[in-house]
Amino acid sequence: MELEGSTLVIRRIHVKLSLECAPEQRETAQRVHGFYAQNCPVYRSIHPQIAVTTEVAFR
């Protein structure tokens, strides 16, 4: 959040994805992580007005 005049506005969102999957599925999960945002209605509604970054971590 940043202050713009006297109003708080959202400039950036960082999403941390925590996935639990079999080791042989990790490559597929990382590949999907690379393109899923373009098919996400929320991402497409707010981007590029709000910068969205993501990271994936495996448990």
C-alpha positions, -999 to 999 in steps of 0.1 A, spaced: 0 0 0 12 35 -8 -3 68 2 -15 89 -28 -25 122 -14 -46 112 15 -57 79 0 -41 44 4 -38 27 -29 -25 -8 -39 5 -7 -62 19 -42 -59 7 -77 -49 31 -106 -43 16 -140 -42 34 -169 -26 21 -203 -38 29 -232 -15 24 -265 -32 25 -301 -20 31 -326 -48 51 -356 -58 86 -348 -70 78 -360 -105 51 -334 -107 72 -304 -98 84 -297 -134 48 -296 -145 38 -273 -116 66 -249 -124 57 -249 -161 20 -241 -153 32 -214 -128 49 -197 -158 16 -191 -177 -14 -194 -154 -17 -157 -146 -27 -149 -182 -57 -172 -178 -66 -159 -143 -96 -135 -143 -84 -116 -112 -49 -111 -126 -63 -99 -160 -87 -75 -143 -60 -57 -122 -29 -60 -144 -11 -37 -154 -26 -11 -130 -13 -32 -101 20 -51 -105 15 -88 -96 44 -111 -89 43 -147 -78 66 -174 -65 61 -211 -60 76 -231 -31 72 -269 -28 66 -286 5 
